[in-house]
């Protein structure tokens, strides 16, 4: 009986999907990217700084802070993360990636995977 209970608890733990315990503006968000929400130089710089943050894992909190502080929207930040992931992947494939670019790509991919952001086509 003891083993059955342990096995059940283990199976339940492994089958559960963990969702964020705190409000998360990005988790499973559906965003539409436009030229307007990726063309802001200040937003580009802020997102890039978050993605290249040298403290492991701090990029997620940094990106959330950009939205929580009311500086930029979920669409702007999520679209810029995807834009950096795309452009840095191109640089990796060309062999022209920098260390910062590779870090941005790794963090962007991890963030996109963890947040499960979905992108839809922008309507004109």
C-alpha positions, 0 to 999 in steps of 0.5 A: 500500500505504501508503494502504491501511494508513493507511485501515485504521488510520483505519477501525479507530480510528473503529469502536472503542468506547472503554471506560474504562481504569480500573475504573469502578463506573458504566460500563454499570451497571444500577441500580434506583431506590427512594425510599430511595436518593434520599431522603438529604439528604447524598447529594443535596447531595454529588451536586448539588455534583459536578454543579455543579462549576465545573471542567469535567469534574470532575463525573465524578471527583467522582461516582466518588469518592462511591462509591470512598470508600464513602460512597454506593452506585452505585445512590444516586449514579446514581439521584440523577444521573437525578433531578437531570437530570429535575427540572432539565429540567422547570425548563428547560422551565418557564423557571425554571432557574438557572445552577447548575441548567442546569449540573447538567442539562448535566453529568448528561446528559453523565455519563449518556451517557458512563457508559451507566447503565441503569435498571430498575424496582425490585422491591417 
